[in-house]
């Protein structure tokens, strides 16, 4: 399969290495200073560009019927527009806040735990995410997905960056620490005990592998999908 990498930063380079090891070709690499390009010669585009260029990169690919795997966060006000564009052009699209296979299982565990905790009103819930200092958005897209999973299955009605004053709002604490690929924890606390659900990434390889697996899966399909479709879970 011929891959276009939309964004050739650290994640782009990790994805390139994994794709080559799995027998694929990376035939197009787009970075922020790249001149206008022809994307029609590739089979799939994997987007990990900056938030300010993500929408344009995704648009160009979808309008040319090139399936898109997108892991960039920080641009989600345009997500529904991109989904509509995908369906209009009979293309294929997967957005995930995190492509790690383990994290997507973690998302489902988080929802299940929230359902179990829903009626245990002595427990409060909060989230913490820790990332490397180069990460631009806070909270992380993964933390937002986790918060939304709790909201869907609990009496909480919103989330916000810690500290939060309102009852019914989930507090998310964002920390930036050198060389941390990503750690996410969902905490349930009461006066008598605490429950914590944590995913710790050891490196960027898991994010890259999940993106390449999603690219392999989406070939020949049309429509808007999620990593649950790729993994057949949820």
Secondary structure per residue as TSV (DSSP state, phi and psi in degrees):
chain	resnum	aa	ss	phi	psi
A	1	X	-	360.0	140.3
A	2	X	E	-96.9	125.9
A	3	X	E	-115.0	137.3
A	4	X	E	-101.0	128.3
A	5	X	E	-97.1	110.6
A	6	X	E	-95.0	96.0
A	7	X	-	108.8	117.8
A	8	X	-	-125.8	45.8
A	9	X	S	-87.4	-150.2
A	10	X	H	-60.4	-44.9
A	11	X	H	-67.3	-40.0
A	12	X	H	-58.3	-40.6
A	13	X	H	-69.6	-36.7
A	14	X	H	-64.1	-45.3
A	15	X	H	-62.7	-41.0
A	16	X	H	-58.0	-47.5
A	17	X	H	-60.2	-45.5
A	18	X	H	-66.6	-43.4
A	19	X	H	-60.6	-44.8
A	20	X	H	-63.4	-40.1
A	21	X	H	-65.5	-24.8
A	22	X	T	-94.5	10.0
A	23	X	T	89.4	14.0
A	24	X	-	-97.1	170.2
A	25	X	E	-113.7	138.9
A	26	X	E	-105.0	103.1
A	27	X	E	-102.7	-7.5
A	28	X	E	-147.1	128.0
A	29	X	E	-125.2	119.2
A	30	X	E	-113.1	122.5
A	31	X	-	-118.9	-179.6
A	32	X	T	-63.9	-26.0
A	33	X	T	-103.5	12.3
A	34	X	-	-71.2	140.2
A	35	X	-	-69.4	165.4
A	36	X	-	-48.7	142.7
A	37	X	-	-134.6	159.6
A	38	X	-	-104.6	114.9
A	39	X	-	-95.9	-2.4
A	40	X	T	-71.1	-11.6
A	41	X	T	-88.4	-1.8
A	42	X	-	-102.2	165.7
A	43	X	S	-94.0	-28.5
A	44	X	E	-157.3	150.1
A	45	X	E	-116.3	135.3
A	46	X	E	-114.4	117.3
A	47	X	E	-105.6	114.0
A	48	X	-	-131.2	42.5
A	49	X	-	-80.0	178.6
A	50	X	-	-70.5	156.0
A	51	X	H	-55.7	-34.3
A	52	X	H	-76.2	-15.0
A	53	X	H	-111.8	-5.9
A	54	X	H	-61.1	-46.4
A	55	X	H	-61.6	-44.9
A	56	X	H	-65.2	-42.1
A	57	X	H	-62.0	-43.8
A	58	X	H	-65.6	-43.1
A	59	X	H	-58.5	-47.8
A	60	X	H	-59.2	-44.4
A	61	X	H	-65.5	-49.7
A	62	X	H	-64.0	-38.8
A	63	X	H	-65.9	-21.7
A	64	X	T	-99.4	15.5
A	65	X	T	61.1	29.0
A	66	X	-	-95.2	121.2
A	67	X	E	-58.8	144.2
A	68	X	E	-123.2	131.0
A	69	X	E	-109.5	117.3
A	70	X	E	-123.8	125.6
A	71	X	-	-115.6	2.7
A	72	X	-	-70.3	134.9
A	73	X	-	-109.4	172.8
A	74	X	S	91.5	9.0
A	75	X	-	-131.6	16.4
A	76	X	G	-71.4	-7.0
A	77	X	G	-62.4	-19.5
A	78	X	G	-103.4	5.6
A	79	X	H	-61.5	-46.4
A	80	X	H	-63.9	-34.4
A	81	X	H	-63.0	-41.4
A	82	X	H	-68.6	-34.5
A	83	X	H	-64.5	-43.3
A	84	X	H	-62.6	-43.5
A	85	X	H	-60.2	-41.4
A	86	X	H	-57.8	-49.6
A	87	X	H	-68.1	-34.9
A	88	X	H	-61.5	-38.1
A	89	X	T	-100.1	11.5
A	90	X	T	51.7	42.4
A	91	X	-	-101.1	-161.7
A	92	X	E	-139.8	144.9
A	93	X	E	-151.4	133.3
A	94	X	E	-129.4	122.5
A	95	X	E	-109.0	136.3
A	96	X	-	-141.1	138.7
A	97	X	S	-69.2	-19.4
A	98	X	-	-156.6	124.7
A	99	X	-	-92.6	-3.5
A	100	X	-	-55.3	130.6
A	101	X	H	-62.6	-39.8
A	102	X	H	-64.5	-39.7
A	103	X	H	-65.2	-37.9
A	104	X	H	-69.1	-30.4
A	105	X	H	-68.8	-40.2
A	106	X	H	-57.8	-40.7
A	107	X	H	-57.0	-44.1
A	108	X	H	-70.0	-39.0
A	109	X	H	-61.1	-39.6
A	110	X	H	-60.5	-45.1
A	111	X	H	-63.0	-41.9
A	112	X	H	-65.2	-42.9
A	113	X	H	-63.8	-40.2
A	114	X	H	-60.3	-40.9
A	115	X	H	-61.7	-41.9
A	116	X	H	-66.3	-32.3
A	117	X	H	-90.3	-7.9
A	118	X	T	-53.5	-43.0
A	119	X	T	-94.9	4.0
A	120	X	-	-94.6	82.9
A	121	X	T	-73.5	-8.3
A	122	X	T	-74.7	-13.2
A	123	X	-	-98.6	136.1
A	124	X	E	-105.0	157.0
A	125	X	E	-124.7	141.2
A	126	X	E	-146.9	165.0
A	127	X	E	-124.6	151.8
A	128	X	E	-135.1	135.8
A	129	X	E	-130.0	140.4
A	130	X	E	-127.5	128.4
A	131	X	E	-139.1	168.6
A	132	X	-	-62.3	158.5
A	133	X	T	-71.0	-13.1
A	134	X	T	-82.9	-10.4
A	135	X	-	-66.8	128.4
A	136	X	-	-85.8	-34.4
A	137	X	S	-99.8	150.9
A	138	X	S	-149.2	129.5
A	139	X	S	-72.0	168.1
A	140	X	-	-66.6	156.6
A	141	X	H	-59.9	-34.8
A	142	X	H	-63.9	-42.8
A	143	X	H	-63.1	-39.6
A	144	X	H	-63.6	-43.1
A	145	X	H	-60.4	-41.9
A	146	X	H	-62.5	-45.0
A	147	X	H	-61.1	-42.5
A	148	X	H	-64.2	-34.9
A	149	X	H	-64.0	-36.3
A	150	X	H	-70.6	-44.1
A	151	X	H	-58.6	-38.6
A	152	X	H	-65.0	-22.2
A	153	X	T	-128.3	26.3
A	154	X	S	-151.3	-179.2
A	155	X	S	-87.1	-2.7
A	156	X	-	-69.3	150.3
A	157	X	-	-119.0	-7.4
A	158	X	E	-166.0	174.7
A	159	X	E	-134.1	161.9
A	160	X	E	-161.1	161.5
A	161	X	E	-67.0	136.9
A	162	X	S	-67.1	146.8
A	163	X	S	-83.4	151.6
A	164	X	-	-116.7	144.7
A	165	X	-	-97.9	-32.1
A	166	X	S	-75.8	138.5
A	167	X	T	-71.7	149.7
A	168	X	T	85.4	0.9
A	169	X	E	-110.9	132.8
A	170	X	E	-83.0	126.0
A	171	X	E	-85.4	132.4
A	172	X	E	-115.6	120.8
A	173	X	E	-95.9	125.1
A	174	X	E	-111.2	126.5
A	175	X	E	-122.4	143.9
A	176	X	E	-120.4	117.1
A	177	X	-	-132.7	136.5
A	178	X	T	-52.4	135.7
A	179	X	T	64.8	23.4
A	180	X	-	-98.4	113.2
A	181	X	-	-64.5	-35.2
A	182	X	-	157.6	122.0
A	183	X	E	-131.3	130.2
A	184	X	E	-129.1	133.2
A	185	X	E	-133.3	133.7
A	186	X	E	-107.1	120.2
A	187	X	E	-109.6	132.0
A	188	X	E	-115.3	121.8
A	189	X	E	-124.0	138.5
A	190	X	-	-135.5	179.8
A	191	X	S	-68.6	-23.8
A	192	X	S	-101.9	-24.9
A	193	X	-	-165.6	177.1
A	194	X	E	-136.2	147.4
A	195	X	E	-124.6	131.8
A	196	X	E	-129.5	133.3
A	197	X	E	-114.8	119.2
A	198	X	E	-129.6	138.7
A	199	X	E	-119.6	129.5
A	200	X	E	-121.4	118.4
A	201	X	-	-83.3	132.9
A	202	X	S	-89.2	-22.1
A	203	X	S	-164.3	-175.8
A	204	X	S	-85.5	-6.6
A	205	X	H	-59.7	-38.3
A	206	X	H	-63.9	-37.5
A	207	X	H	-65.3	-44.6
A	208	X	H	-66.4	-41.8
A	209	X	H	-61.2	-44.4
A	210	X	H	-61.8	-38.4
A	211	X	H	-65.3	-41.3
A	212	X	H	-69.3	-41.1
A	213	X	H	-60.1	-42.0
A	214	X	H	-63.4	-39.9
A	215	X	H	-63.3	-41.0
A	216	X	H	-62.7	-39.8
A	217	X	H	-70.5	-36.1
A	218	X	H	-79.7	-14.5
A	219	X	T	-56.9	131.9
A	220	X	T	83.9	0.0
A	221	X	-	-106.2	158.4
A	222	X	-	-129.3	143.2
A	223	X	E	125.9	179.2
A	224	X	E	-103.5	126.4
A	225	X	E	-128.0	173.7
A	226	X	-	-129.2	173.4
A	227	X	H	-67.2	-22.0
A	228	X	H	-62.5	-36.5
A	229	X	H	-65.2	-43.7
A	230	X	H	-61.0	-43.6
A	231	X	H	-91.4	-6.5
A	232	X	T	56.2	49.8
A	233	X	-	-128.6	168.9
A	234	X	-	80.6	360.0
